[in-house]
Amino acid sequence: MIDGWRGTIPYASVPLFTLLLSPATGFSQEYREYHCTPDTQYECISDRCEKITDGFQYAESFIYNTKNGELSACLWTNCYAATATTVKDAADGALIAIGKLKPAAHPGNEPIIVSLTISNGNSDIAGEKASHFTAVWGYGGKGLMLDTGKCEFRKFS
């Protein structure tokens, strides 16, 4: 049963359902490591979000490695990492990685949940391969942070 839904999954739906929930290993046969840096941030609390465009870029970054499935995030004074759960969005090819990341620099801090969505719309920016991303972190009863920007990547096998 899926979230209170009763009944069976029609046979024709199984391949699509399986594709939507199957782990993604990357956009192609090659492995990639995405290095994502934000250019815009939204700080959201209760019923509103405030757009921030300056003063945080140097302090935040996200990395996702398709070979080992590790998602890491450096957020201000601490870095976090863990193996992420990944899926590939069948509709637009976006790669979505989400995990409960453990603190690395200051182990006494609480783990944080981070989701990183990397678009499949690869572009060539000044000779470098890049994709757009959205990262959400700081989930909690008080609100969350949403960062957007670009990911540079390198391929390896």
C-alpha atoms as an extended CHARMM CRD file, in Angstrom:
* protein
*
       157  EXT
         1         1  MET       CA              0.0000000000        0.0000000000        0.0000000000  PROA      1               0.0000000000
         2         2  ILE       CA              1.3400000000        3.4120000000       -0.9110000000  PROA      2               0.0000000000
         3         3  ASP       CA              0.4140000000        6.2880000000        1.4360000000  PROA      3               0.0000000000
         4         4  GLY       CA             -3.0650000000        4.9930000000        2.1370000000  PROA      4               0.0000000000
         5         5  TRP       CA             -3.8170000000        4.1480000000       -1.5050000000  PROA      5               0.0000000000
         6         6  ARG       CA             -5.7090000000        0.8860000000       -1.7490000000  PROA      6               0.0000000000
         7         7  GLY       CA             -5.6720000000       -1.4240000000       -4.7030000000  PROA      7               0.0000000000
         8         8  THR       CA             -3.1370000000       -2.8970000000       -7.0430000000  PROA      8               0.0000000000
         9         9  ILE       CA             -0.8460000000       -1.2570000000       -9.5030000000  PROA      9               0.0000000000
        10        10  PRO       CA             -2.0260000000       -2.0190000000      -13.0430000000  PROA      10              0.0000000000
        11        11  TYR       CA              0.4680000000       -4.1940000000      -14.9500000000  PROA      11              0.0000000000
        12        12  ALA       CA              1.0250000000       -1.5050000000      -17.6020000000  PROA      12              0.0000000000
        13        13  SER       CA              2.0550000000        0.9730000000      -14.8890000000  PROA      13              0.0000000000
        14        14  VAL       CA              4.7600000000       -1.1990000000      -13.3540000000  PROA      14              0.0000000000
        15        15  PRO       CA              7.6180000000       -0.2740000000      -15.7520000000  PROA      15              0.0000000000
        16        16  LEU       CA              6.9480000000        3.4620000000      -15.3880000000  PROA      16              0.0000000000
        17        17  PHE       CA              6.4970000000        3.1430000000      -11.6160000000  PROA      17              0.0000000000
        18        18  THR       CA              9.7440000000        1.1550000000      -11.3770000000  PROA      18              0.0000000000
        19        19  LEU       CA             11.5830000000        3.7300000000      -13.5080000000  PROA      19              0.0000000000
        20        20  LEU       CA             10.4130000000        6.5990000000      -11.3190000000  PROA      20              0.0000000000
        21        21  LEU       CA             11.6030000000        4.9310000000       -8.1150000000  PROA      21              0.0000000000
        22        22  SER       CA             14.7100000000        3.1270000000       -9.3260000000  PROA      22              0.0000000000
        23        23  PRO       CA             18.0910000000        4.4220000000       -8.2200000000  PROA      23              0.0000000000
        24        24  ALA       CA             19.8500000000        6.6350000000      -10.7360000000  PROA      24              0.0000000000
        25        25  THR       CA             23.5240000000        6.1270000000      -11.4430000000  PROA      25              0.0000000000
        26        26  GLY       CA             23.9400000000        9.1760000000      -13.6220000000  PROA      26              0.0000000000
        27        27  PHE       CA             22.7070000000       10.6890000000      -16.8360000000  PROA      27              0.0000000000
        28        28  SER       CA             24.8020000000        8.3440000000      -18.9840000000  PROA      28              0.0000000000
        29        29  GLN       CA             27.0890000000        5.3260000000      -18.7170000000  PROA      29              0.0000000000
        30        30  GLU       CA             29.8900000000        7.5800000000      -17.5150000000  PROA      30              0.0000000000
        31        31  TYR       CA             30.1550000000        8.6580000000      -13.9010000000  PROA      31              0.0000000000
        32        32  ARG       CA             30.1040000000       12.3330000000      -13.0120000000  PROA      32              0.0000000000
        33        33  GLU       CA             30.9250000000       14.4970000000      -10.0610000000  PROA      33              0.0000000000
        34        34  TYR       CA             28.8230000000       17.6520000000       -9.8650000000  PROA      34              0.0000000000
        35        35  HSD       CA             30.2340000000       20.7030000000       -8.0580000000  PROA      35              0.0000000000
        36        36  CYS       CA             27.3400000000       23.0670000000       -7.3960000000  PROA      36              0.0000000000
        37        37  THR       CA             27.5840000000       26.6550000000       -6.2270000000  PROA      37              0.0000000000
        38        38  PRO       CA             24.5570000000       28.8360000000       -5.5870000000  PROA      38              0.0000000000
        39        39  ASP       CA             23.9320000000       32.2750000000       -6.9900000000  PROA      39              0.0000000000
        40        40  THR       CA             20.5050000000       32.8600000000       -5.4130000000  PROA      40              0.0000000000
        41        41  GLN       CA             19.0500000000       31.7530000000       -2.0950000000  PROA      41              0.0000000000
        42        42  TYR       CA             15.5560000000       31.8340000000       -0.6420000000  PROA      42              0.0000000000
        43        43  GLU       CA             15.1430000000       31.8170000000        3.1230000000  PROA      43              0.0000000000
        44        44  CYS       CA             11.6460000000       30.5300000000        3.7850000000  PROA      44              0.0000000000
        45        45  ILE       CA              9.7280000000       30.7110000000        7.0410000000  PROA      45              0.0000000000
        46        46  SER       CA              6.0300000000       30.1660000000        7.6680000000  PROA      46              0.0000000000
        47        47  ASP       CA              4.1800000000       31.7880000000        4.7810000000  PROA      47              0.0000000000
        48        48  ARG       CA              6.9170000000       33.7390000000        2.9780000000  PROA      48              0.0000000000
        49        49  CYS       CA             10.3370000000       33.4620000000        1.3830000000  PROA      49              0.0000000000
        50        50  GLU       CA             12.9850000000       36.1700000000        1.2170000000  PROA      50              0.0000000000
        51        51  LYS       CA             15.2720000000       36.2560000000       -1.8300000000  PROA      51              0.0000000000
        52        52  ILE       CA             18.9760000000       36.7350000000       -1.0730000000  PROA      52              0.0000000000
        53        53  THR       CA             21.4770000000       37.4090000000       -3.8640000000  PROA      53              0.0000000000
        54        54  ASP       CA             24.6620000000       38.4510000000       -2.0280000000  PROA      54              0.0000000000
        55        55  GLY       CA             26.8620000000       37.4010000000        0.8710000000  PROA      55              0.0000000000
        56        56  PHE       CA             26.3880000000       33.6240000000        1.0380000000  PROA      56              0.0000000000
        57        57  GLN       CA             27.9210000000       32.2420000000       -2.1710000000  PROA      57              0.0000000000
        58        58  TYR       CA             31.4080000000       31.8350000000       -0.7160000000  PROA      58              0.0000000000
        59        59  ALA       CA             30.0320000000       29.8740000000        2.2630000000  PROA      59              0.0000000000
        60        60  GLU       CA             27.8770000000       27.2510000000        0.5270000000  PROA      60              0.0000000000
        61        61  SER       CA             28.4830000000       24.4470000000       -1.9690000000  PROA      61              0.0000000000
        62        62  PHE       CA             27.0840000000       21.0430000000       -2.8570000000  PROA      62              0.0000000000
        63        63  ILE       CA             28.8120000000       18.0390000000       -4.4680000000  PROA      63              0.0000000000
        64        64  TYR       CA             27.2190000000       14.8830000000       -5.8220000000  PROA      64              0.0000000000
        65        65  ASN       CA             29.2220000000       11.8880000000       -7.0610000000  PROA      65              0.0000000000
        66        66  THR       CA             27.2860000000        9.4730000000       -9.2930000000  PROA      66              0.0000000000
        67        67  LYS       CA             29.8430000000        6.6730000000       -8.8430000000  PROA      67              0.0000000000
        68        68  ASN       CA             29.5350000000        6.2530000000       -5.0760000000  PROA      68              0.0000000000
        69        69  GLY       CA             26.2400000000        8.1140000000       -4.5580000000  PROA      69              0.0000000000
        70        70  GLU       CA             27.7800000000       10.5100000000       -2.0340000000  PROA      70              0.0000000000
        71        71  LEU       CA             26.1020000000       13.8620000000       -1.5010000000  PROA      71              0.0000000000
        72        72  SER       CA             28.0120000000       16.4990000000        0.4160000000  PROA      72              0.0000000000
        73        73  ALA       CA             27.2240000000       20.0490000000        1.4080000000  PROA      73              0.0000000000
        74        74  CYS       CA             29.3800000000       22.7590000000        2.9180000000  PROA      74              0.0000000000
        75        75  LEU       CA             27.1240000000       25.2510000000        4.6620000000  PROA      75              0.0000000000
        76        76  TRP       CA             28.8280000000       28.1120000000        6.3970000000  PROA      76              0.0000000000
        77        77  THR       CA             30.9500000000       26.6730000000        9.2280000000  PROA      77              0.0000000000
        78        78  ASN       CA             30.3890000000       22.9320000000        8.6900000000  PROA      78              0.0000000000
        79        79  CYS       CA             30.4690000000       20.3620000000        5.9200000000  PROA      79              0.0000000000
        80        80  TYR       CA             28.1570000000       17.3560000000        5.8000000000  PROA      80              0.0000000000
        81        81  ALA       CA             28.1890000000       14.1180000000        3.7870000000  PROA      81              0.0000000000
        82        82  ALA       CA             26.4090000000       10.7880000000        3.3490000000  PROA      82              0.0000000000
        83        83  THR       CA             25.3460000000        8.3170000000        0.7220000000  PROA      83              0.0000000000
        84        84  ALA       CA             22.1900000000        9.7040000000       -0.8620000000  PROA      84              0.0000000000
        85        85  THR       CA             19.0660000000        8.1190000000       -2.2240000000  PROA      85              0.0000000000
        86        86  THR       CA             18.8370000000        9.0580000000       -5.8990000000  PROA      86              0.0000000000
        87        87  VAL       CA             16.1490000000        8.9540000000       -8.5240000000  PROA      87              0.0000000000
        88        88  LYS       CA             15.9950000000       10.1750000000      -12.0790000000  PROA      88              0.0000000000
        89        89  ASP       CA             12.8430000000       12.1020000000      -12.9450000000  PROA      89              0.0000000000
        90        90  ALA       CA             11.4090000000       10.3100000000      -15.9770000000  PROA      90              0.0000000000
        91        91  ALA       CA              9.5990000000       13.4360000000      -17.1900000000  PROA      91              0.0000000000
        92        92  ASP       CA             12.5700000000       15.7780000000      -17.6290000000  PROA      92              0.0000000000
        93        93  GLY       CA             15.6390000000       13.6670000000      -16.8520000000  PROA      93              0.0000000000
        94        94  ALA       CA             16.5690000000       15.6020000000      -13.7160000000  PROA      94              0.0000000000
        95        95  LEU       CA             18.7090000000       13.7860000000      -11.1690000000  PROA      95              0.0000000000
        96        96  ILE       CA             17.4340000000       14.0700000000       -7.6060000000  PROA      96              0.0000000000
        97        97  ALA       CA             19.6470000000       13.1330000000       -4.6430000000  PROA      97              0.0000000000
        98        98  ILE       CA             18.4210000000       13.3540000000       -1.0610000000  PROA      98              0.0000000000
        99        99  GLY       CA             20.0320000000       12.3170000000        2.1720000000  PROA      99              0.0000000000
       100       100  LYS       CA             20.4280000000       12.8730000000        5.8790000000  PROA      100             0.0000000000
       101       101  LEU       CA             23.9700000000       14.2100000000        5.8960000000  PROA      101             0.0000000000
       102       102  LYS       CA             26.2600000000       13.8500000000        8.8820000000  PROA      102             0.0000000000
       103       103  PRO       CA             28.5110000000       16.7020000000       10.0140000000  PROA      103             0.0000000000
       104       104  ALA       CA             32.1890000000       16.3220000000        9.1090000000  PROA      104             0.0000000000
       105       105  ALA       CA             33.9850000000       19.3940000000       10.4690000000  PROA      105             0.0000000000
       106       106  HSD       CA             32.0840000000       19.6360000000       13.7650000000  PROA      106             0.0000000000
       107       107  PRO       CA             30.8230000000       16.1150000000       14.5980000000  PROA      107             0.0000000000
       108       108  GLY       CA             28.7750000000       17.3630000000       17.5730000000  PROA      108             0.0000000000
       109       109  ASN       CA             26.3450000000       19.1750000000       15.2700000000  PROA      109             0.0000000000
       110       110  GLU       CA             23.0520000000       17.5840000000       14.2520000000  PROA      110             0.0000000000
       111       111  PRO       CA             22.7470000000       15.8770000000       10.8410000000  PROA      111             0.0000000000
       112       112  ILE       CA             20.7950000000       17.8040000000        8.2130000000  PROA      112             0.0000000000
       113       113  ILE       CA             18.5110000000       16.7120000000        5.3950000000  PROA      113             0.0000000000
       114       114  VAL       CA             19.5940000000       17.9960000000        1.9790000000  PROA      114             0.0000000000
       115       115  SER       CA             17.9810000000       17.4420000000       -1.3990000000  PROA      115             0.0000000000
       116       116  LEU       CA             19.8090000000       18.3380000000       -4.5960000000  PROA      116             0.0000000000
       117       117  THR       CA             18.0270000000       18.4060000000       -7.9660000000  PROA      117             0.0000000000
       118       118  ILE       CA             20.3200000000       18.6950000000      -10.9870000000  PROA      118             0.0000000000
       119       119  SER       CA             18.7420000000       19.4830000000      -14.3400000000  PROA      119             0.0000000000
       120       120  ASN       CA             19.5780000000       17.4440000000      -17.4000000000  PROA      120             0.0000000000
       121       121  GLY       CA             19.7800000000       20.6600000000      -19.4420000000  PROA      121             0.0000000000
       122       122  ASN       CA             23.5600000000       20.5970000000      -19.8080000000  PROA      122             0.0000000000
       123       123  SER       CA             24.9940000000       23.7540000000      -21.2970000000  PROA      123             0.0000000000
       124       124  ASP       CA             28.4330000000       24.9650000000      -22.1840000000  PROA      124             0.0000000000
       125       125  ILE       CA             29.4040000000       27.9510000000      -20.0310000000  PROA      125             0.0000000000
       126       126  ALA       CA             32.7110000000       29.5220000000      -21.0440000000  PROA      126             0.0000000000
       127       127  GLY       CA             33.9690000000       26.1530000000      -22.2470000000  PROA      127             0.0000000000
       128       128  GLU       CA             32.8880000000       24.3270000000      -19.0690000000  PROA      128             0.0000000000
       129       129  LYS       CA             30.0680000000       21.8160000000      -18.8810000000  PROA      129             0.0000000000
       130       130  ALA       CA             27.3710000000       22.9000000000      -16.4410000000  PROA      130             0.0000000000
       131       131  SER       CA             23.8300000000       22.1340000000      -15.2780000000  PROA      131             0.0000000000
       132       132  HSD       CA             21.3630000000       24.0940000000      -13.1990000000  PROA      132             0.0000000000
       133       133  PHE       CA             20.5060000000       22.9330000000       -9.6900000000  PROA      133             0.0000000000
       134       134  THR       CA             18.1470000000       23.4980000000       -6.8100000000  PROA      134             0.0000000000
       135       135  ALA       CA             19.1770000000       22.4910000000       -3.2920000000  PROA      135             0.0000000000
       136       136  VAL       CA             16.8620000000       22.4870000000       -0.3050000000  PROA      136             0.0000000000
       137       137  TRP       CA             18.2270000000       22.2140000000        3.2310000000  PROA      137             0.0000000000
       138       138  GLY       CA             17.4620000000       23.2860000000        6.7640000000  PROA      138             0.0000000000
       139       139  TYR       CA             14.1540000000       21.4240000000        6.7160000000  PROA      139             0.0000000000
       140       140  GLY       CA             12.2770000000       21.8850000000        9.9330000000  PROA      140             0.0000000000
       141       141  GLY       CA              9.2880000000       23.3240000000       11.6940000000  PROA      141             0.0000000000
       142       142  LYS       CA             10.7090000000       26.8310000000       11.3620000000  PROA      142             0.0000000000
       143       143  GLY       CA             11.2810000000       26.8180000000        7.6060000000  PROA      143             0.0000000000
       144       144  LEU       CA             13.9330000000       25.9030000000        5.0650000000  PROA      144             0.0000000000
       145       145  MET       CA             16.6140000000       27.2490000000        2.7350000000  PROA      145             0.0000000000
       146       146  LEU       CA             16.4370000000       26.9150000000       -1.0340000000  PROA      146             0.0000000000
       147       147  ASP       CA             19.5370000000       27.5710000000       -3.1590000000  PROA      147             0.0000000000
       148       148  THR       CA             19.7030000000       27.7640000000       -6.9440000000  PROA      148             0.0000000000
       149       149  GLY       CA             22.6960000000       28.0360000000       -9.2160000000  PROA      149             0.0000000000
       150       150  LYS       CA             24.9360000000       26.0610000000      -11.5360000000  PROA      150             0.0000000000
       151       151  CYS       CA             26.8500000000       22.8030000000      -11.2560000000  PROA      151             0.0000000000
       152       152  GLU       CA             30.0850000000       22.2220000000      -13.1000000000  PROA      152             0.0000000000
       153       153  PHE       CA             30.9020000000       18.5810000000      -13.6590000000  PROA      153             0.0000000000
       154       154  ARG       CA             33.6490000000       16.3210000000      -14.7510000000  PROA      154             0.0000000000
       155       155  LYS       CA             33.2470000000       12.8630000000      -16.2300000000  PROA      155             0.0000000000
       156       156  PHE       CA             35.2130000000        9.8330000000      -15.1340000000  PROA      156             0.0000000000
       157       157  SER       CA             34.8920000000        6.0610000000      -15.3710000000  PROA      157             0.0000000000
